[in-house]
Amino acid sequence: MIVSGAGLGGCATVMNGVHQGVEFNSDPAGATIRISQGGTCVTPCRIQMRRAHDSMATYELAGYETAHLYLQSKLGGAVAGNLIAGGLIGGIVDGANGASNRLTPAPAYIRLAPIGSGREAELLDGEGRVISTVAAYNATVEADVLGGLRNQGLAPDGSTPR
């Protein structure tokens, strides 16, 4: 029985998979989203992304400043439960493939700033309430996300993807 359990993936791999559907929205709607790993959509939209990969979404809409939002891969809250239910092997599998992670912010919802308005793009919650400016949010996760992008070969050392 132990041998058969060792061949199974971790609990998060089975329950969540290694991809997460990330919802993108913008105010106003209709912005083109470009993901650093590839992939585009027009808001409101959803893109399947790897849970283990930090990323950056670029929002573009005519008449509005281009905005860049960092998406951080963070360890999810079910890790301890996974180790108990799935054992050490399940924890190792989920840790290695990123299935225990989640991408934040979720949803990735921003209010774009009109060109020449002097305003900054704002990060919104799912109800459209302001959380912070996009710049302030990005500053809190920048070191981690840029390191993740560099590890993926998507940002040269010492530079910020823009």
C-alpha positions as CSV (number, residue, x, y, z in Angstrom):
1,M,0.0,0.0,0.0
2,I,2.8,2.4,0.8
3,V,4.4,1.7,-2.6
4,S,1.2,2.5,-4.5
5,G,0.8,5.7,-2.6
6,A,4.3,6.8,-3.5
7,G,3.4,6.7,-7.2
8,L,0.6,9.2,-6.8
9,G,1.0,12.9,-7.1
10,G,0.6,15.3,-4.3
11,C,-2.9,16.4,-3.1
12,A,-2.6,19.9,-4.6
13,T,-1.5,18.4,-7.9
14,V,-4.6,16.3,-8.0
15,M,-7.0,18.9,-6.6
16,N,-5.7,22.1,-8.1
17,G,-3.4,21.1,-11.0
18,V,-0.3,23.1,-11.9
19,H,-2.3,25.8,-13.8
20,Q,-4.6,28.5,-12.5
21,G,-7.2,30.4,-14.4
22,V,-6.4,34.0,-13.8
23,E,-9.2,36.6,-14.3
24,F,-8.1,39.8,-15.9
25,N,-10.3,42.9,-15.8
26,S,-9.9,46.6,-16.4
27,D,-11.8,49.8,-16.0
28,P,-12.6,50.6,-18.7
29,A,-13.1,47.2,-20.2
30,G,-11.5,46.3,-23.5
31,A,-7.8,46.5,-22.6
32,T,-5.4,44.1,-24.3
33,I,-3.5,42.0,-21.8
34,R,-0.1,40.6,-22.7
35,I,1.5,38.1,-20.4
36,S,5.3,37.9,-20.0
37,Q,5.3,34.2,-20.7
38,G,3.1,34.7,-23.8
39,G,-0.6,34.8,-24.2
40,T,-3.0,37.7,-24.8
41,C,-6.6,38.4,-24.2
42,V,-9.0,41.4,-24.1
43,T,-10.6,42.3,-20.8
44,P,-12.7,40.9,-19.2
45,C,-10.9,37.6,-19.8
46,R,-9.3,34.6,-18.3
47,I,-5.9,33.0,-19.0
48,Q,-4.6,29.7,-17.8
49,M,-1.2,30.3,-16.2
50,R,1.3,28.1,-14.4
51,R,0.9,28.5,-10.6
52,A,4.7,28.2,-10.0
53,H,5.7,31.1,-12.3
54,D,5.8,34.7,-11.3
55,S,4.6,36.8,-14.2
56,M,3.8,40.3,-15.4
57,A,0.7,41.4,-17.2
58,T,0.8,44.5,-19.5
59,Y,-2.5,46.4,-20.0
60,E,-2.9,48.5,-23.1
61,L,-5.9,50.5,-24.2
62,A,-6.0,53.5,-26.6
63,G,-6.2,56.8,-24.7
64,Y,-4.9,55.3,-21.5
65,E,-1.4,54.9,-20.0
66,T,0.1,51.4,-20.4
67,A,0.1,49.7,-17.0
68,H,2.3,46.7,-15.8
69,L,1.0,44.5,-13.0
70,Y,3.2,41.9,-11.3
71,L,1.6,38.5,-10.6
72,Q,3.3,36.8,-7.7
73,S,3.4,33.0,-7.2
74,K,2.8,32.5,-3.5
75,L,2.7,29.3,-1.5
76,G,-1.0,28.4,-0.7
77,G,-2.4,27.8,2.7
78,A,-3.0,24.0,2.3
79,V,0.7,23.0,2.6
80,A,0.4,21.6,6.1
81,G,-2.7,19.7,5.3
82,N,-1.1,18.3,2.2
83,L,1.9,17.0,4.2
84,I,-0.5,15.3,6.6
85,A,-2.8,13.8,4.0
86,G,-0.4,13.3,1.1
87,G,2.7,12.6,3.1
88,L,6.2,13.6,2.4
89,I,6.2,12.5,-1.2
90,G,3.0,14.4,-1.9
91,G,4.5,17.5,-0.4
92,I,7.7,17.1,-2.5
93,V,5.7,16.6,-5.7
94,D,3.5,19.7,-5.0
95,G,6.5,21.8,-4.0
96,A,8.4,20.8,-7.1
97,N,5.7,21.5,-9.6
98,G,4.1,24.5,-7.9
99,A,0.7,23.0,-7.5
100,S,0.6,24.3,-3.9
101,N,1.1,27.9,-5.1
102,R,-1.5,30.5,-6.2
103,L,-1.0,33.6,-8.3
104,T,-1.9,36.9,-6.8
105,P,-3.5,39.4,-7.1
106,A,-6.7,37.5,-8.1
107,P,-8.5,38.9,-9.8
108,A,-6.0,41.0,-11.7
109,Y,-8.3,44.0,-12.0
110,I,-7.0,47.5,-12.5
111,R,-8.4,51.0,-13.3
112,L,-6.4,52.5,-16.1
113,A,-5.3,56.1,-16.0
114,P,-6.2,58.4,-18.9
115,I,-3.2,59.8,-20.8
116,G,-2.3,63.2,-19.5
117,S,-4.6,63.0,-16.5
118,G,-1.7,62.9,-14.0
119,R,-3.5,59.9,-12.3
120,E,-1.9,56.5,-11.6
121,A,-3.4,53.1,-12.5
122,E,-5.2,51.6,-9.5
123,L,-5.4,48.0,-8.3
124,L,-9.0,47.0,-7.6
125,D,-10.6,44.2,-5.7
126,G,-13.3,41.9,-7.3
127,E,-16.0,44.4,-6.4
128,G,-14.2,47.3,-8.1
129,R,-13.0,49.0,-4.9
130,V,-9.5,50.5,-4.8
131,I,-6.9,48.5,-3.0
132,S,-3.8,50.7,-3.9
133,T,-2.1,52.1,-6.9
134,V,-0.6,49.5,-9.2
135,A,2.9,51.1,-8.6
136,A,2.5,50.7,-4.8
137,Y,1.4,47.1,-5.1
138,N,4.2,46.3,-7.6
139,A,6.8,47.8,-5.2
140,T,5.8,45.3,-2.5
141,V,6.4,42.2,-4.7
142,E,8.9,43.6,-7.2
143,A,12.1,41.9,-5.8
144,D,10.4,38.4,-5.7
145,V,8.7,38.7,-9.1
146,L,11.7,40.1,-10.9
147,G,13.8,37.3,-9.5
148,G,11.2,34.8,-10.7
149,L,11.1,36.4,-14.2
150,R,14.9,36.3,-14.3
151,N,14.9,32.6,-13.4
152,Q,12.5,32.0,-16.3
153,G,14.8,33.9,-18.7
154,L,12.2,36.7,-19.1
155,A,14.1,39.6,-17.5
156,P,17.8,40.3,-17.9
157,D,19.8,40.6,-14.6
158,G,19.6,44.1,-13.1
159,S,16.7,45.3,-15.3
160,T,13.0,45.7,-14.9
161,P,10.8,44.4,-17.6
162,R,8.7,47.3,-18.9
